[in-house]
Amino acid sequence: MSAAGKPSTRYVLVVLLALACAAVLLIALPDNDRQGDEVCDGSVVASWSADEATTAEFARYGNDAARADDWTGGDGTHSVRLPDGRILWLFSDSYLGQVHQPPNLSGQPYPWRDAGAPFLRNSAVVMSPSGRLEQTLPAPLFPDPAPQQWRWPVAAQVEERSPGSPEQVVRVLLWTRASAPAPWIFGVPTATEVATLSLPDLRLEGVVRILDQNSVPDPSRRVLYGTTAVSEDGYTYVYGGNDGKAALRPASHAYLARVPGGRLAEPSAWRYWDGEGWSASSKKARPVLGDGKRKGVGSAFTVVRQDGTWVLFTMAAGTKGLRSISSYWACAPHGPWHGPTRDFEPPLPEDAAPEQDTAAYNPQIHPDLGGKGLALSYDVNWLDAAPRVAESHISRNVSLYRPRFVRLRLEPAP
């Protein structure tokens, strides 16, 4: 080989070595730095504070006795901002009727509702652009699909009626469940549906069944989608989960579907994460989070994309699961998810001591709710194996069955 060729050979070897080192570095990068082509810093909860103003607004509206057919309490709290600035709040099991205020010097320490107050499987309340709750829509907004079955509204999105249409509608994801014996005291999952509401009058136009789960023999393996939804890059990412072990929550696995914008009500447009890509078959869906032990989600959880990071909030696993909220983060909607990160324990009503078996559950992010920090709601209830006992407690103390709010400040993951 000539002397002139030697530098060229050495140059090629150096370039090849540099490329090899770069490849090794890319492979060796930890998951929290790189996921496919996605890079993010990660996010964890740095601090939180009680959002007393928003909590008080729901208490004000619920306690207002001016009407006998409006909302006085509910759980399964979800929200969506409408094009005119209003916010539509959606609830699962709900109470209507009136709330009674305790007279001065009485032995009753807090407002209560009659034991026979109307109880419905879903309701919706409209908030003005200024943040004042003003109207309960005729309830139930979503009728029962069949006897001993009901619909719970979950995530909602405003989207084009069809791709390219100038008209917008509200799509509401629904969970249908059916009565069943213990341990399925909340019913067995049967299907995911999507309802369409017209704008601006919020009239129900129809309901489409997206994914029927009745053919899955084991109810704990049935997956319902819609606990949370995030619009990003022309798609709506719809998260869901199974019920895991009904008596040991949270033991659920998180699943993910993707739908092009404007097509939530088209079953054929849905694609399901299969571990490697997006499949048209829901039977190929694979969990994006959950090992059935330390890592997992409650049957209701929430996801938000914040500063390039996807952050998931769920009830903490184990004995903290009915008191504390934990989070995971990822650089892509399907993960890998890192966590759980440190827990935080939101406040319960002052007149509901922990020893009274009260619980916080169903954390939900509300990105459209103005104010400082990220708004997160959580529901409060009295836990009891006997439903009538729990109903008695939440009727005697209406604060036990209403959403409460905190504001979160996130920081980069350590």
Secondary structure, DSSP 8 states (H G I E B T S, - for coil): --TTHHHHHHHHHHHHHHHHHHHHHHHHS-TTT-BTTB----EEEEEEEE-HHHHHHHHHHHH--S-SSS--EE-S-EEEE-TTS-EEEEESSEE-S-EE---TT-S--S-EE-TT--EES-EEEEE-TTS-EEEE-SS-SS--SSTTEEEEEEEEEEEESSTT-S-EEEEEEEEEEE---TT-TT-EEEEEEEEEE-TTT--EEEEEEEEE-TT-SSGGG--EEEEEEEEETTEEEEEEE---STTSSS-B-EEEEEEETT-TT-GGG-EEE-SSSEES-GGG---SB--SSSS-B-SS-EEEEETTEEEEEEE-SGGGGGT-EEEEEESSTT---B-----B-----TTS-GGG-EEEEEEEE-TTS-SSSEEEEEEEEE--SSHHHHHHHHHH-GGGGS-EEEEEEEEE--
